[in-house]
Amino acid sequence: MSNDEFRAAMSRLAAGVVLVTAQEPALDPDDPTAPDVEDVGMTATAFMSVSLDPPLVLVSLREGSRMDDLLDEQPLWAVSVLAESQRHVAGRFAMKGRISDRLLFEDLPCIRGEATGAPLVGGALAALECRTEQRVTSGDHTLVIGRVLTARVPGAEGGPLLYFQGRYRHLG
C-alpha cells in the first residue's frame, strides 16, 4: 500500500475540526518590551474523547511540529471545537509557511481559559481546557492524552465544521 492510497482511504472519514491552543514562554525573557507569554495555535482533525472517568481526550500531533514540541514542555493546553461558520479560523491556523501566531490571534475574538490561560475561540461550539497526562509516540505523530480540567458549551449557533475528502464541510 502506498502513502497516497492510505491518505485517499482516510480522507473518506469525516472529522470534526478543532483549534488546539497553548501559551509559550517568552523567547527573550530579558527583553522588557516582549510579552511574558505568546499564544500558539494549530488546526487539528485527529481529536477525540478517550474516557469519561476520568475525563480524557486525545489529539494527534505531527512529531516535531511546533505544537508537539511545546506540549512536550508545557502541560496545559486548550481546544475550541469549531463551528461551521469558523472555516476561516481553521484555514488560518492550518496554513503551511504561515505568519507568526501573534498575528494569527490578533483580530480573533478569544477569552482566556481560567485553568490554562490558553486562548479559547469565541463562537466555538465547545471549549475544553486540558493538562497532559500521557504522550505516546506512534509512527510520525505524537498522541497527546489530556485530562479535561474544564468543559464549556457556550451556546454557539450552527453545526460543526467538518473535514472530509480534503475540504472543510458542514452537515446537511
C-alpha positions, 0 to 999 in steps of 0.5 A: 500500500502506498502513502497516497492510497492510505491518505485517499482511504482516510480522507473518506472519514469525516472529522470534526475540526478543532483549534488546539491552543497553548501559551509559550514562554517568552523567547527573550525573557530579558527583553522588557518590551516582549510579552511574558507569554505568546499564544500558539495555535494549530488546526487539528482533525485527529481529536477525540474523547478517550474516557469519561472517568476520568475525563480524557481526550486525545489529539494527534500531533505531527512529531516535531511540529511546533505544537508537539514540541511545546506540549512536550514542555508545557502541560496545559493546553486548550481546544475550541471545537469549531463551528461551521461558520469558523472555516476561516479560523481553521484555514488560518491556523492550518496554513503551511509557511504561515505568519507568526501566531501573534498575528494569527490571534490578533483580530480573533475574538478569544477569552482566556481559559481560567485553568490554562490561560490558553486562548479559547475561540469565541463562537466555538461550539465547545471549549475544553481546557486540558493538562497532559497526562500521557504522550505516546509516540506512534509512527510520525505523530505524537498522541497527546492524552489530556485530562479535561480540567474544564468543559464549556458549551457556550451556546454557539449557533450552527453545526460543526465544521467538518473535514472530509475528502480534503475540504472543510464541510458542514452537515446537511 
